[in-house]
Amino acid sequence: MAAQPAARRTARRQASRAEAAALASDVRLRIIRLTTHRALTNKEIAGRLGKDPATTLHHVRKLVATGFLEALPERRGTRGAREIPYRSTGLSWHLDGGGTETGVDEAVLGAFLGEVAEVGPAALTQTRLILELDEHHRAELERRLHTLLDEFAARPVDPDGERVAVYLALYPGR
């Protein structure tokens, strides 16, 4: 989930307290990202995050309880062990997490920084631009950027496509 600028917040449902608490963790946000379009078991999630499976299971259970992950039918692993794959429901894209007051904004930034650390700065395509916009034009910029992101998010998954993550931040250019 990305932090939603003020102009965009009206288009999203306000997260409940339990939902906001679930989103206020960079680990849980990274789990949501990892399981978007691809179901993973707790063991696979732990391996991708470099965490202990018991730690990730705690986070997975909280995400399931709040509707951010769904458990898919049980399967047998390579050694016959019971495995439950989990997949993101996409709920986080449709919520306003409450921002700084709930800790979600800090978690979004932490998840982004953790993901960048994982892939390395050389894997990023970055752009910076400073604009001078009045309130109306800033709201237009935010609306158009989010409309474009919503359009791409609604497209069907391309099975041959490359996974691409987008992090968008607007901030005062002092």
C-alpha positions in Angstrom: 0.0 0.0 0.0 1.3 3.4 -0.8 0.7 6.4 1.4 -2.2 8.3 -0.1 -1.9 12.1 -0.7 -4.8 14.2 0.6 -6.4 14.6 -2.8 -6.5 10.8 -3.3 -7.7 9.9 0.2 -11.4 10.6 -0.6 -11.4 7.8 -3.2 -10.2 5.1 -0.8 -12.1 3.6 2.2 -10.7 4.5 5.6 -8.9 1.5 7.2 -10.4 0.2 10.4 -8.2 0.3 13.5 -7.4 -3.4 13.0 -6.5 -2.9 9.3 -4.4 0.2 10.0 -2.6 -1.8 12.8 -1.9 -4.6 10.3 -0.5 -2.1 7.8 1.7 -0.4 10.3 4.5 -2.9 9.8 7.0 -2.8 7.0 7.4 -6.6 7.2 3.6 -7.1 6.7 3.6 -4.7 3.8 6.5 -6.6 2.2 4.5 -9.8 2.7 1.6 -8.3 0.9 3.8 -7.3 -2.0 5.5 -10.7 -2.2 2.1 -12.4 -2.4 0.5 -10.2 -5.0 -0.2 -12.3 -8.1 1.8 -15.2 -6.6 0.8 -17.4 -3.7 3.6 -18.3 -1.3 3.8 -20.5 1.7 5.0 -19.2 5.1 8.3 -20.9 4.6 8.8 -19.3 1.2 7.8 -15.9 2.6 10.3 -16.3 5.4 13.1 -17.3 3.0 12.4 -14.3 0.8 12.5 -11.9 3.7 15.4 -13.6 5.5 13.3 -14.0 8.6 12.5 -17.0 10.9 9.3 -18.8 9.8 7.8 -18.4 13.3 8.2 -14.6 13.0 6.6 -14.5 9.5 3.8 -16.8 10.6 2.8 -14.3 13.2 2.6 -11.6 10.5 0.8 -13.9 8.0 -1.8 -14.7 10.6 -2.5 -11.1 11.3 -2.8 -10.3 7.6 -5.2 -13.2 7.1 -7.3 -12.1 10.1 -7.6 -8.6 8.7 -8.4 -9.6 5.2 -5.1 -8.7 3.5 -4.1 -12.3 2.7 -6.2 -15.3 1.9 -5.2 -18.9 2.6 -5.4 -21.1 -0.5 -6.2 -24.8 -0.4 -3.6 -26.9 1.4 -1.1 -28.7 -0.6 1.7 -31.2 0.0 5.3 -30.1 -0.3 8.2 -32.0 -1.8 8.6 -34.1 1.3 4.9 -34.6 1.9 4.7 -31.8 4.5 1.4 -29.9 4.7 1.8 -26.4 3.1 -0.7 -23.6 3.0 0.0 -21.0 0.2 -1.1 -17.4 0.9 -2.0 -14.7 -1.6 -2.7 -11.0 -1.2 -6.4 -10.0 -1.6 -5.5 -6.6 -3.0 -7.3 -4.9 -0.1 -4.4 -2.6 0.8 -4.6 -0.8 -2.6 -8.2 0.3 -1.7 -7.6 1.6 1.7 -6.4 4.8 3.3 -4.2 3.6 6.2 -4.6 6.7 8.3 -1.1 8.1 7.6 1.4 9.2 10.3 -1.1 8.9 13.2 -1.4 5.1 12.7 2.2 4.4 11.8 1.3 3.3 8.3 3.3 6.1 6.5 6.5 5.1 8.3 5.9 1.4 7.5 5.4 2.2 3.8 8.7 4.0 3.7 10.4 1.2 5.7 9.0 -1.4 3.3 10.3 0.6 0.4 13.8 1.0 1.9 13.9 -2.7 2.8 13.0 -3.7 -0.8 15.6 -1.3 -2.3 18.2 -2.7 0.1 17.3 -6.1 -1.2 17.6 -5.3 -4.9 20.3 -2.6 -4.7 20.2 1.0 -6.0 21.5 -0.1 -9.4 18.2 -1.9 -10.0 16.2 1.3 -9.6 14.9 3.6 -12.2 14.7 6.9 -10.5 13.5 10.4 -11.4 13.5 13.6 -9.4 11.7 16.8 -10.3 10.9 19.9 -8.3 7.7 21.8 -9.4 6.1 25.0 -8.1 2.4 24.3 -8.0 -0.6 26.0 -6.4 -3.0 23.8 -4.5 -5.3 23.2 -7.5 -2.4 22.0 -9.8 -0.9 19.9 -7.0 -4.3 18.1 -6.6 -4.5 17.6 -10.3 -1.0 16.1 -10.4 -1.8 13.7 -7.6 -5.1 12.7 -9.2 -3.6 12.1 -12.6 -0.7 10.0 -11.1 -3.1 7.9 -9.1 -5.4 7.5 -12.0 -2.5 6.1 -14.1 -1.5 3.7 -11.3 -5.1 2.6 -10.8 -5.3 1.9 -14.6 -2.2 -0.3 -14.5 -3.3 -2.0 -11.3 -6.6 -3.0 -12.9 -4.9 -4.7 -15.9 -4.8 -8.5 -16.0 -1.6 -10.1 -14.9 0.8 -10.8 -17.8 2.2 -14.3 -17.1 5.3 -13.4 -19.1 5.6 -10.0 -17.5 8.3 -8.8 -15.2 7.3 -7.8 -11.6 7.8 -4.1 -11.2 7.2 -2.2 -7.9 6.3 1.5 -7.8 6.9 3.8 -4.9 5.6 7.4 -5.3 6.3 10.2 -2.9 5.4 13.8 -3.1 7.0 16.0 -0.5 7.9 19.7 0.0 10.9 20.6 -2.1 12.4 23.1 0.3 
